[in-house]
Amino acid sequence: MSIKENYKAIQHQLTLDAQLVAVSKTHPVSAIQEVYDLGQRVFGENKVQELMEKAPLLPQDIQWHLIGHLQTNKVKYIASFIDTIQSVDSEKLLAEINKEAAKNNKSIKVLLQVKIAAEESKFGLEISEAKAIFQHYIDGSFPHVEITGLMGMATFTDNEPQIRKEFLTLKALFDELNQLKPLKTLSMGMSDDFPIAIECGANSVRVGSAIFGRRDYSQ
């Protein structure tokens, strides 16, 4: 199917309150513009360098989300224009984002990335770490960031009960932290598993290949 047909198909599967983050990593500016012209405004990129190259060539009202692993020394390159950093996986990184946000006289929205998958290769905070960081945030340690929610990736498997269990683990943490300070975003689910994620309470999904087609892994 075409990008337009893919995009429309995804839209039909979303609930009314679910935000779609169109994951455009490795895809050209022309493809992003095509999806933008269909009404999409939230796009996700994995790598800082790629994001920096694309952003100036596209409409300025795009809300860019950094969804890949972020090194502290690269925060400064995106702080001025990033909407949300979904991949905060350490307190050190959060402190750096807070510092760079202050330099730019703004507040940056972030999600705490929690490790819910069984795969060792996945990044993310342990649940206990996420709770501790969130408490420090409530106590005022990071005045230039806004923790708006949580992000997680399930194990890459066909085992649906396992995927569902991992998503529900993150939903339970989201509900617990939400009692301490209201949260807005639970980002779970990608092209292969976002319908399950929505069933488990996700209100933001990150969909790339199901919209744009297979990625170009040579980049």
C-alpha positions as CSV (number, residue, x, y, z in Angstrom):
1,M,0.0,0.0,0.0
2,S,1.0,3.6,-0.4
3,I,2.1,5.9,2.5
4,K,-1.3,7.5,2.3
5,E,-3.2,4.2,2.5
6,N,-1.0,3.0,5.3
7,Y,-1.5,6.2,7.3
8,K,-5.3,6.1,6.9
9,A,-5.3,2.4,8.0
10,I,-3.4,3.3,11.2
11,Q,-5.7,6.1,11.9
12,H,-8.7,3.8,11.8
13,Q,-7.0,1.6,14.5
14,L,-6.4,4.4,17.0
15,T,-8.7,5.3,19.8
16,L,-9.9,8.9,20.0
17,D,-7.4,9.8,22.8
18,A,-4.4,8.1,21.3
19,Q,-1.6,10.2,19.9
20,L,0.3,8.9,16.9
21,V,4.0,9.6,16.7
22,A,5.0,8.9,13.2
23,V,8.5,7.4,13.4
24,S,10.4,8.8,10.4
25,K,13.9,7.5,11.2
26,T,15.9,6.7,8.0
27,H,13.1,7.9,5.8
28,P,13.6,10.9,3.5
29,V,12.2,14.4,4.0
30,S,9.9,13.9,1.0
31,A,8.2,11.0,2.8
32,I,7.8,13.0,6.0
33,Q,6.3,15.9,4.1
34,E,3.8,13.5,2.5
35,V,2.6,12.4,5.9
36,Y,2.6,16.0,7.2
37,D,0.4,16.9,4.2
38,L,-2.1,14.2,5.4
39,G,-2.4,16.1,8.7
40,Q,0.3,14.5,10.9
41,R,2.2,16.9,13.1
42,V,4.1,14.7,15.6
43,F,7.1,12.8,14.3
44,G,9.8,10.7,16.1
45,E,13.4,10.4,15.3
46,N,16.0,8.0,16.8
47,K,19.3,9.9,16.1
48,V,20.2,13.4,16.9
49,Q,22.3,13.9,13.8
50,E,19.4,12.8,11.5
51,L,17.0,15.0,13.4
52,M,19.2,18.0,13.0
53,E,19.5,17.4,9.3
54,K,15.8,17.0,8.7
55,A,14.2,19.6,11.0
56,P,15.3,22.7,9.1
57,L,14.0,21.3,5.8
58,L,10.4,20.7,7.1
59,P,7.5,22.8,8.4
60,Q,8.3,24.6,11.7
61,D,5.1,23.5,13.4
62,I,6.2,19.8,13.5
63,Q,6.4,18.5,17.1
64,W,9.7,16.5,17.1
65,H,10.1,13.7,19.6
66,L,13.5,12.1,20.2
67,I,12.7,8.4,20.8
68,G,16.1,6.8,20.6
69,H,18.9,6.5,23.1
70,L,20.3,10.0,23.9
71,Q,23.8,10.7,25.0
72,T,24.2,13.6,27.4
73,N,26.7,15.4,25.2
74,K,24.2,15.6,22.4
75,V,21.3,17.2,24.3
76,K,22.6,20.7,23.5
77,Y,22.1,20.2,19.8
78,I,18.3,19.6,20.1
79,A,17.3,21.6,23.2
80,S,16.2,24.7,21.3
81,F,13.6,23.0,19.1
82,I,12.7,19.6,20.5
83,D,9.1,19.1,21.8
84,T,9.6,15.9,23.8
85,I,12.4,13.6,24.7
86,Q,10.8,10.2,25.2
87,S,14.0,8.3,26.1
88,V,15.2,9.5,29.4
89,D,16.9,6.5,30.9
90,S,19.1,8.0,33.7
91,E,19.0,10.8,36.2
92,K,22.2,12.1,34.7
93,L,20.5,12.6,31.4
94,L,17.5,14.3,33.0
95,A,19.9,16.7,34.8
96,E,21.6,17.6,31.4
97,I,18.2,18.2,29.7
98,N,17.3,20.5,32.6
99,K,20.5,22.4,32.2
100,E,20.2,22.8,28.5
101,A,16.5,23.8,28.8
102,A,17.5,26.5,31.2
103,K,20.1,27.9,28.8
104,N,17.3,28.1,26.2
105,N,14.9,29.7,28.6
106,K,12.3,27.0,28.1
107,S,10.9,23.8,29.6
108,I,11.4,20.5,27.8
109,K,8.8,17.7,28.0
110,V,10.3,14.3,28.8
111,L,9.1,10.7,29.3
112,L,10.9,8.4,31.6
113,Q,11.9,5.3,29.6
114,V,11.3,2.2,31.7
115,K,12.8,-1.2,30.9
116,I,9.9,-3.6,30.7
117,A,11.2,-6.1,28.1
118,A,13.1,-9.3,28.8
119,E,15.7,-8.4,26.3
120,E,19.0,-7.2,27.7
121,S,19.6,-5.0,24.7
122,K,16.8,-2.7,25.6
123,F,17.5,0.6,27.4
124,G,15.5,1.9,30.3
125,L,15.2,2.6,34.0
126,E,14.4,-0.1,36.5
127,I,11.0,0.5,38.1
128,S,12.7,1.5,41.4
129,E,14.9,4.0,39.6
130,A,12.0,5.6,37.8
131,K,10.1,6.0,41.1
132,A,13.2,7.6,42.7
133,I,13.7,10.0,39.8
134,F,10.1,11.0,39.8
135,Q,10.2,11.8,43.5
136,H,13.2,14.0,43.0
137,Y,11.3,15.7,40.2
138,I,8.3,16.3,42.5
139,D,10.7,17.7,45.1
140,G,11.8,20.3,42.6
141,S,15.2,19.0,41.4
142,F,14.5,19.6,37.7
143,P,12.6,22.9,37.3
144,H,13.2,23.2,33.6
145,V,11.8,19.8,32.5
146,E,8.2,18.5,32.6
147,I,7.9,14.8,33.1
148,T,4.7,14.2,31.2
149,G,4.7,10.4,31.4
150,L,6.4,7.1,30.7
151,M,7.7,5.2,27.7
152,G,8.4,1.5,27.3
153,M,9.2,-1.1,24.7
154,A,7.9,-4.7,24.9
155,T,10.0,-7.7,24.1
156,F,10.2,-8.4,20.3
157,T,8.2,-11.6,20.3
158,D,5.1,-13.3,19.0
159,N,4.1,-14.2,22.5
160,E,1.1,-11.9,23.0
161,P,0.6,-12.8,26.7
162,Q,4.2,-11.7,27.4
163,I,3.8,-8.5,25.5
164,R,0.5,-7.7,27.3
165,K,2.1,-8.5,30.7
166,E,5.0,-6.1,30.0
167,F,2.6,-3.3,28.9
168,L,0.4,-3.8,31.9
169,T,3.5,-3.5,34.2
170,L,4.2,-0.1,32.7
171,K,0.5,0.9,33.0
172,A,0.5,0.0,36.7
173,L,3.6,2.2,37.3
174,F,2.0,5.0,35.3
175,D,-1.1,4.8,37.5
176,E,1.0,4.7,40.7
177,L,3.1,7.8,39.7
178,N,0.0,9.6,38.5
179,Q,-1.4,9.5,42.0
180,L,1.7,11.5,43.2
181,K,1.6,14.1,40.3
182,P,-0.7,13.9,37.3
183,L,0.8,12.5,34.1
184,K,-0.5,12.8,30.6
185,T,1.4,10.3,28.3
186,L,1.8,6.6,28.4
187,S,3.9,5.8,25.3
188,M,3.8,2.1,24.5
189,G,3.5,0.2,21.2
190,M,5.1,0.2,17.8
191,S,4.1,-1.0,14.4
192,D,3.8,-4.7,15.4
193,D,2.2,-4.4,18.8
194,F,0.4,-1.0,19.1
195,P,-3.1,-2.4,19.1
196,I,-2.2,-4.5,22.2
197,A,-0.6,-1.4,23.8
198,I,-3.8,0.6,23.3
199,E,-5.8,-2.2,24.9
200,C,-3.4,-2.0,27.8
201,G,-3.8,1.7,28.3
202,A,-1.4,3.4,26.0
203,N,-2.4,6.9,24.8
204,S,0.6,7.4,22.6
205,V,2.0,5.0,20.0
206,R,5.2,5.1,17.9
207,V,4.6,3.8,14.5
208,G,7.1,3.8,11.7
209,S,7.3,0.9,9.2
210,A,3.5,0.4,9.2
211,I,3.3,4.0,7.8
212,F,6.5,4.5,5.8
213,G,7.2,0.9,4.8
214,R,10.4,-0.9,5.6
215,R,13.3,1.2,6.8
216,D,16.6,1.6,4.9
217,Y,19.0,-0.1,7.2
218,S,22.0,1.1,5.1
219,Q,21.8,4.5,6.7
